[in-house]
């Protein structure tokens, strides 16, 4: 299912992961620079239970014109009948992604996204930029439960059915929409509406000897989606996210 684009170079990433410091990425875009909705096989999407796309900030064609292509891509995926899921990466403050109106992009796109669980830093960059710039590396120490709840509530108001925030060493927070909004998901997945509708769940991170954080957020997201595929409750989905992330 991997497409080959001739005459172009592959994307690659260098990961810098020093001890006791969060990892950093240096990326060459390569073919990612032109990736668009035309590269998706929607016949394959229609046969899938979940369509998951990651890192729009690293896919410039998707975020041009404040995400017009991203919105179109997710609307097509939704029309194909699958459950849609979106993951983010932190935009480069000095790159192209820093000039995107992220609030407008999310307002357009999230009505077509069922599950959206960014990291706290990512969603603050997009919806609370002043706080992001002011708090710097003290974000995790200054944020409150009410602040995170307000962020997830805003994500739900924009259209998602399941809104969450990955909180790193503090775990994950999940908030869900009402049964009417979630009914579409229950038609495709074996989840129970009485276990998923109108829920607010926080699960702490598991205690581990941290060797490196590369891939922890992706792993957590995978744990959450897998729990949904298995029909587990939202509480257990949050637990799976933290366990696999750990």
BELRAGI-V764487 format. One record per helix or strand of 3 or more residues. SS is the DSSP state (a for helix, b for strand). FROM is the first residue (numbers start at 1). LEN is the number of residues. If there is no record, write none. Layout:
ss	from	len
SS	FROM	LEN
SS	FROM	LEN
This chain:
ss	from	len
b	12	5
b	24	5
a	30	5
a	37	3
a	42	5
b	50	5
a	56	3
a	60	20
b	83	5
a	96	4
a	102	11
b	115	5
a	120	8
a	129	14
a	145	14
b	162	5
a	168	3
b	172	5
a	179	10
a	193	4
b	200	4
a	216	14
a	234	12
